[in-house]
Amino acid sequence: MGLGADVVERGAWVTASQGPLSPAGDETEERVRRVELLISNLLRIGVSVSLVFMIVGTIVSFIRHLEYLSSAAELQRLTQPGAAFPHTLPEVVAGVRDLRGRAIVTLGLLLLIATPVVRVAVSIFAFIHQRDRIFTLVTIVVLCLLLLSFVLGKVE
């Protein structure tokens, strides 16, 4: 996709604009560049995998329910609010096991939601590795708030 090259070019530009660095500075810069590439790849892969699940789930739904293609009423039933999509993780797992398209689409959406959360978790380890205590603490607080929002969130 070519996005990794942008990160490397930006890193080279930052290094050039800061002037010559010590060998320790070069090592730190290389470590930061690797972490940026890891996070970039994590986000790209997470979004791509979730997209694949959503497309496959949509295809499975239309293959298993051909009436969606010929009946406007059936298609409207599928897309109306309150349609029979799985609402709990056990329902999603059971639906994916049974190859139900709606459950596969829901799994794709859950993966899409989880991708930035995993990015925050990976950032914690990156900041620990860089021995940056302040950013580690801030990122831990952000992750806790994200997880708390999932626990306290209400589905209606």
Secondary structure as GFF3:
##gff-version 3
##sequence-region A 1 156
A	DSSP	alpha_helix	3	18	.	.	.	ID=ss1
A	DSSP	alpha_helix	23	64	.	.	.	ID=ss2
A	DSSP	alpha_helix	67	70	.	.	.	ID=ss3
A	DSSP	alpha_helix	72	79	.	.	.	ID=ss4
A	DSSP	alpha_helix	89	97	.	.	.	ID=ss5
A	DSSP	alpha_helix	101	129	.	.	.	ID=ss6
A	DSSP	alpha_helix	133	152	.	.	.	ID=ss7
###
